[in-house]
């Protein structure tokens, strides 16, 4: 039931981005990973779900693993969010800088649903 796992992952992403139902998003994400395995994109979604659920060390770990296997601008952005939430402002600033320098991340490349979070992150790491 691959398509069901993909739907669960997409729903987990939506819930996490909307910052609603962190535990539900995490459950859906884990169900997708149980079926499809820990792919970089699924780990990225689970990182967001962990972030919304307040499980910051797990969010950082999943984000780092997703980047190791398949780096992208959005994955670095998600890592930066998780690092900031875990209290590591300097590491968050470094991650967002990598996203900008190596992956051309800019506000225009962030999905509209995540732009508020992008703006908050940019403000939080400004001057670091």
C-alpha positions as CSV (number, residue, x, y, z in Angstrom):
1,X,0.0,0.0,0.0
2,X,2.6,2.4,-1.2
3,X,0.1,5.1,-2.2
4,X,-1.4,5.1,1.3
5,X,2.0,5.6,2.8
6,X,2.6,8.5,0.5
7,X,-0.7,10.0,1.4
8,X,0.1,9.6,5.1
9,X,3.4,11.4,4.6
10,X,1.8,14.2,2.7
11,X,-0.8,14.7,5.4
12,X,1.9,14.6,8.1
13,X,3.7,17.4,6.2
14,X,0.6,19.5,6.0
15,X,-0.2,19.1,9.7
16,X,3.4,19.9,10.6
17,X,3.6,23.0,8.4
18,X,0.3,24.3,9.7
19,X,1.7,23.5,13.2
20,X,-1.3,21.5,14.1
21,X,-1.5,18.0,15.6
22,X,2.2,17.3,16.2
23,X,1.5,13.9,17.7
24,X,-0.8,13.0,14.8
25,X,1.7,14.3,12.3
26,X,4.4,12.2,13.9
27,X,2.2,9.1,13.9
28,X,1.3,9.5,10.2
29,X,5.0,10.1,9.4
30,X,6.1,7.0,11.3
31,X,3.4,4.9,9.5
32,X,4.8,6.1,6.1
33,X,8.3,5.2,7.2
34,X,7.2,1.8,8.3
35,X,6.0,1.1,4.8
36,X,8.5,2.9,2.6
37,X,11.6,3.0,4.8
38,X,13.5,6.0,6.1
39,X,14.0,7.8,2.8
40,X,15.4,11.4,3.0
41,X,12.1,13.0,2.1
42,X,10.2,11.0,4.7
43,X,12.8,11.8,7.3
44,X,12.5,15.4,6.4
45,X,8.7,15.2,7.0
46,X,9.2,13.4,10.3
47,X,11.7,16.1,11.3
48,X,9.0,18.7,10.9
49,X,6.5,16.5,12.8
50,X,9.0,16.1,15.7
51,X,9.5,19.8,15.7
52,X,5.8,20.5,16.0
53,X,5.5,17.8,18.7
54,X,8.2,19.5,20.7
55,X,10.7,16.7,20.3
56,X,13.6,18.9,19.2
57,X,16.5,16.4,19.5
58,X,14.6,13.9,17.3
59,X,13.8,16.7,14.8
60,X,17.5,17.7,14.5
61,X,18.5,14.0,14.1
62,X,16.0,13.3,11.4
63,X,16.9,16.6,9.6
64,X,20.6,15.8,9.7
65,X,20.0,12.3,8.4
66,X,17.8,13.5,5.5
67,X,20.6,16.0,4.5
68,X,23.3,13.4,4.7
69,X,21.4,11.3,2.2
70,X,20.0,14.0,0.0
71,X,20.9,17.6,0.7
72,X,18.5,20.4,-0.5
73,X,17.6,23.9,0.4
74,X,14.4,23.0,2.1
75,X,16.0,20.2,4.1
76,X,18.7,22.7,5.4
77,X,15.9,25.2,6.2
78,X,14.1,22.5,8.2
79,X,17.3,21.6,10.0
80,X,17.8,25.3,10.8
81,X,14.3,25.5,12.3
82,X,15.0,22.4,14.4
83,X,18.3,23.7,15.6
84,X,16.8,27.0,16.5
85,X,14.0,25.3,18.4
86,X,16.6,23.2,20.3
87,X,18.3,26.4,21.4
88,X,21.3,26.3,19.0
89,X,21.1,29.7,17.3
90,X,24.6,29.6,15.9
91,X,24.1,26.2,14.3
92,X,20.8,27.3,12.9
93,X,22.5,30.3,11.3
94,X,25.1,28.1,9.8
95,X,22.5,25.7,8.4
96,X,20.5,28.5,6.8
97,X,23.7,30.0,5.3
98,X,24.5,26.6,3.7
99,X,21.0,26.6,2.3
100,X,21.5,30.0,0.8
101,X,25.1,29.5,-0.5
102,X,25.0,25.9,-1.7
103,X,21.3,25.5,-2.6
104,X,20.1,29.0,-3.6
105,X,17.5,29.2,-0.8
106,X,15.6,32.4,-0.8
107,X,12.1,33.4,0.4
108,X,10.8,32.9,-3.1
109,X,11.8,29.2,-3.1
110,X,10.0,28.5,0.2
111,X,6.4,27.2,-0.2
112,X,3.9,29.8,0.8
113,X,2.7,27.8,3.8
114,X,6.3,27.9,5.2
115,X,7.2,31.5,4.5
116,X,6.1,32.8,7.9
117,X,8.5,30.3,9.5
118,X,11.2,31.3,7.1
119,X,10.8,35.0,8.1
120,X,10.9,34.1,11.8
121,X,14.0,32.1,11.3
122,X,15.7,34.8,9.3
123,X,14.9,37.3,12.0
124,X,16.1,35.0,14.8
125,X,19.5,34.3,13.2
126,X,20.1,37.8,11.9
127,X,23.5,39.1,13.1
128,X,24.8,35.7,14.2
